[in-house]
């Protein structure tokens, strides 16, 4: 419970910084919260429909890179949020394939089954793995989609490797006033660095309880369990804190203005980074903005069909 209260406090601070009151709402608990809004139906456990994703490795700058590949269709790179893995996208593989895409979901270095970098990585370091995977697959150019931490990596890939990127889908840009950045790094980063295994797997129970509160009854227990497993892979590799640290130290204002490809800002009104998406639209009025209603940080599980359709509608005239 102490771990959850600390995480709740950090997320409320982040929500205040970003002007997103939905953060506190998404973490509400107890009968009062339930009375305000009935939870949406549970999202089922991990499901890929009829899609058989091929598991493979590519040689990258920091070791082997693990990825999932649908093999056929228009290439669409998917980059996950911390501290998850390529399996964050399990429930959107099937609808994306139905729209004619070839999802290629990459485990960022230190997450999932990808090797950990031998140093503390920045967002720019994560970006280096995308062309390595495309080269291994013989793909010259692809559209790139990123969620939260993955959205920042998507921005960096677009700027560093513009000839490899056809279009971008950014789900969760991040803009933080400098006076708040250090405090968030110390708070969130400090707790993630200090995260340790506890007797009776209590640390895993803490993670599951926190994820259940974020989801407010919209995600099944089986999928919540899968979230914990994904996080534990990063913990096992000693990279548990890498992703959020890289994201919080990334200053996106400059890189966002350097993007040259067609770009979709795909957000949802219940996301803690919703206000950042609106700010990104103000900064780049040439970008398309699509807002899904409600949801939270697990929007790909909560609204997989709508999320996939928004991407398909944007990319259809481009690819």
C-alpha positions in Angstrom: 0.0 0.0 0.0 2.8 2.4 0.8 4.3 1.9 -2.7 0.9 2.7 -4.3 0.4 5.8 -2.2 3.8 7.1 -3.2 3.1 6.3 -6.9 -0.3 8.0 -6.6 1.4 11.1 -5.1 3.9 11.2 -8.0 1.2 10.8 -10.6 -0.9 13.6 -9.0 2.1 15.9 -9.2 2.6 14.9 -12.8 -1.1 15.6 -13.5 -0.9 19.0 -11.9 2.2 19.8 -14.0 0.5 18.8 -17.2 -2.9 20.3 -16.3 -4.6 16.9 -16.4 -7.0 16.4 -13.6 -7.7 12.9 -15.0 -4.7 11.6 -13.3 -6.2 11.8 -9.8 -9.5 10.5 -11.1 -7.8 7.4 -12.7 -6.2 6.6 -9.4 -9.3 7.0 -7.3 -10.3 4.1 -5.2 -13.2 3.0 -2.9 -17.0 3.2 -3.0 -17.0 7.0 -3.8 -15.0 6.5 -7.0 -17.3 3.6 -8.0 -20.3 5.8 -7.4 -19.1 8.5 -9.7 -18.6 6.3 -12.7 -19.4 2.7 -13.3 -16.3 0.9 -14.7 -16.3 -0.1 -18.3 -16.4 -3.8 -19.2 -13.3 -5.8 -18.5 -10.8 -6.0 -21.4 -10.1 -9.7 -21.9 -6.7 -11.3 -21.3 -4.0 -11.1 -23.9 -5.4 -11.8 -27.3 -4.0 -11.6 -30.8 -7.0 -13.0 -32.6 -6.0 -15.2 -35.5 -2.7 -13.3 -35.9 0.4 -15.4 -35.4 3.3 -13.1 -34.6 6.7 -14.3 -35.5 9.3 -13.8 -32.8 12.8 -12.9 -33.9 16.0 -11.1 -33.0 18.1 -8.5 -34.8 21.7 -7.5 -34.0 21.6 -4.0 -32.6 24.1 -1.4 -31.2 23.8 -2.8 -27.7 23.3 -6.5 -28.4 20.3 -8.5 -29.6 16.9 -6.8 -30.2 13.8 -8.9 -29.8 10.7 -8.1 -31.9 7.4 -9.5 -33.0 6.5 -9.4 -36.7 3.3 -10.1 -38.5 5.4 -10.8 -41.7 2.9 -9.6 -44.3 1.4 -6.1 -45.0 2.5 -2.5 -44.9 5.2 -2.2 -42.3 4.2 -0.4 -39.1 6.7 -0.2 -36.3 5.3 -0.2 -32.7 7.2 1.2 -29.8 6.0 0.5 -26.2 5.8 2.5 -23.0 8.0 1.8 -20.0 8.1 -0.5 -18.2 6.3 -2.8 -20.6 7.3 -4.7 -23.7 6.3 -5.3 -27.3 3.4 -7.4 -25.8 1.8 -4.1 -24.8 0.3 -4.2 -28.3 -1.1 -7.8 -28.1 -4.7 -6.7 -28.5 -4.1 -4.4 -31.5 -2.1 -6.8 -33.7 -5.3 -8.4 -35.1 -7.1 -5.2 -36.0 -4.0 -3.6 -37.5 -3.5 -6.7 -39.7 -7.1 -6.5 -40.7 -6.4 -3.0 -41.9 -3.6 -4.3 -44.1 -0.7 -3.5 -41.8 2.4 -5.5 -40.8 2.9 -4.7 -37.1 6.5 -4.9 -36.1 6.6 -4.5 -32.3 10.1 -4.0 -30.8 11.3 -4.6 -27.3 13.3 -1.5 -26.5 16.8 -2.3 -25.0 16.6 -3.6 -21.5 12.9 -4.4 -21.8 11.2 -7.7 -22.8 13.7 -10.0 -24.3 16.1 -7.3 -25.7 19.6 -7.0 -24.3 20.2 -4.2 -21.8 22.5 -1.3 -22.9 25.9 -1.2 -21.0 25.1 2.4 -19.9 22.2 4.5 -18.8 20.3 5.1 -22.0 18.7 8.3 -23.3 15.8 8.5 -25.7 18.2 9.0 -28.6 19.9 5.7 -27.7 16.6 3.8 -27.9 16.0 5.3 -31.3 19.0 3.5 -32.7 17.4 0.1 -32.6 14.6 0.9 -35.1 16.8 1.1 -38.2 18.6 -2.0 -37.0 15.4 -4.0 -37.0 14.3 -2.5 -40.4 17.7 -3.5 -41.9 17.3 -7.0 -40.5 13.9 -7.3 -42.2 15.1 -5.7 -45.5 12.6 -2.8 -45.1 13.7 0.6 -46.3 10.9 2.7 -44.9 8.1 2.3 -42.4 5.5 4.2 -40.4 6.3 4.4 -36.7 3.9 4.4 -33.8 4.9 5.1 -30.2 3.0 5.1 -26.9 4.2 7.3 -24.0 8.0 6.5 -23.7 7.7 4.9 -27.2 6.2 8.2 -28.4 9.3 10.1 -27.5 11.4 7.4 -29.2 9.2 7.8 -32.3 9.9 11.5 -32.3 13.7 10.9 -32.1 13.6 8.3 -34.9 11.8 10.7 -37.1 14.4 13.4 -36.6 17.5 11.2 -36.7 16.5 8.8 -39.5 14.1 10.8 -41.7 14.8 8.7 -44.7 13.6 5.6 -42.9 10.3 7.0 -41.7 7.2 7.5 -43.9 4.9 8.9 -41.1 4.6 9.1 -37.4 1.9 8.4 -34.8 2.7 9.9 -31.4 0.6 8.7 -28.6 1.6 10.7 -25.5 4.1 13.6 -26.1 5.6 15.0 -22.9 6.1 18.6 -21.9 7.3 19.4 -18.4 8.2 22.8 -17.0 11.9 22.8 -16.0 11.1 23.7 -12.4 9.1 20.4 -12.0 11.4 18.1 -14.0 14.1 17.6 -11.3 11.4 16.9 -8.7 9.7 14.2 -10.9 13.0 12.6 -11.8 14.0 12.4 -8.1 10.5 11.1 -7.1 9.6 8.6 -9.8 13.2 7.8 -10.7 14.3 7.4 -7.1 11.6 4.9 -6.3 12.2 2.9 -9.5 15.9 2.8 -8.8 15.2 1.6 -5.2 12.6 -1.0 -6.3 13.6 -4.4 -4.8 12.3 -7.9 -4.6 10.3 -8.6 -1.4 9.4 -11.8 0.4 6.3 -13.6 -0.9 6.6 -11.6 -4.1 5.1 -8.6 -2.3 6.7 -6.3 -4.8 4.7 -7.9 -7.6 1.5 -7.6 -5.6 2.2 -3.9 -5.2 2.6 -3.5 -9.0 -0.6 -5.4 -9.6 -2.5 -3.3 -7.2 -1.2 -0.1 -8.7 -2.1 -1.2 -12.2 -5.6 -2.2 -11.1 -6.2 1.2 -9.7 -5.0 2.9 -12.9 -7.4 0.7 -14.9 -10.4 1.3 -12.6 -11.9 -2.1 -13.4 -11.5 -1.9 -17.2 -8.7 -4.5 -17.5 -9.1 -8.2 -16.7 -7.0 -9.8 -13.8 -5.3 -12.0 -16.5 -4.1 -8.9 -18.4 -3.1 -7.1 -15.2 -1.0 -10.2 -14.3 0.6 -9.9 -17.8 1.5 -6.2 -17.1 3.4 -7.3 -14.0 5.3 -10.1 -15.9 6.3 -7.5 -18.5 7.6 -5.1 -15.9 9.5 -7.9 -14.1 11.5 -8.6 -17.3 13.0 -5.1 -17.1 13.5 -5.6 -13.4 15.3 -8.9 -14.1 17.7 -7.1 -16.5 18.4 -4.2 -14.1 16.7 -1.8 -16.5 13.5 -1.2 -14.5 14.1 2.6 -14.1 15.7 3.2 -17.5 12.6 4.1 -19.6 11.0 6.7 -17.3 14.4 8.2 -16.6 15.1 8.6 -20.3 11.6 10.0 -20.9 11.7 12.5 -18.0 15.1 13.8 -19.1 14.0 14.2 -22.8 13.2 17.7 -23.8 10.7 17.3 -26.6 10.0 20.9 -27.6 13.0 21.1 -30.0 12.7 17.6 -31.5 9.0 18.0 -32.1 9.6 21.1 -34.3 12.1 19.1 -36.4 9.7 16.4 -37.5 9.3 16.5 -41.3 7.0 13.6 -41.9 3.2 13.5 -41.8 2.3 13.0 -38.1 -0.8 12.0 -36.1 -1.2 13.0 -32.5 -3.3 10.1 -31.2 -4.6 10.8 -27.7 -7.4 9.9 -25.3 -9.2 12.3 -22.9 -8.5 10.0 -19.9 -4.7 9.8 -20.5 -2.5 11.6 -18.0 -0.6 13.1 -21.0 -3.8 14.4 -22.8 -2.9 18.1 -22.2 0.6 17.5 -23.6 -1.1 16.3 -26.8 -3.1 19.5 -27.0 0.1 21.5 -26.5 1.8 19.5 -29.3 -1.1 20.4 -31.6 -0.7 24.1 -30.8 3.1 23.8 -31.5 2.5 21.9 -34.7 -0.9 22.9 -36.2 0.1 20.9 -39.3 -0.1 17.6 -37.4 -3.5 15.8 -37.3 -5.0 15.4 -33.8 -7.4 12.5 -33.0 -9.0 12.2 -29.5 -10.5 9.0 -28.2 -12.9 9.4 -25.4 -12.0 8.2 -21.9 -9.6 5.4 -21.3 -6.2 5.8 -19.6 -2.6 4.7 -20.0 -3.9 1.3 -21.2 -5.9 2.7 -24.1 -4.6 0.0 -26.5 -6.3 -2.6 -24.3 -9.3 -0.5 -23.5 -10.2 0.6 -27.0 -8.1 -1.6 -29.4 -10.5 -1.3 -32.3 -10.9 2.5 -32.2 -7.1 3.0 -31.6 -6.3 0.8 -34.6 -8.9 2.5 -36.8 -7.6 6.0 -36.0 -4.1 4.9 -37.2 -5.5 3.2 -40.3 -7.6 6.3 -41.3 -4.5 8.5 -40.9 -2.1 6.2 -42.8 -4.5 5.1 -45.6 -3.7 8.0 -48.0 0.0 8.0 -47.1 1.1 4.4 -47.4 
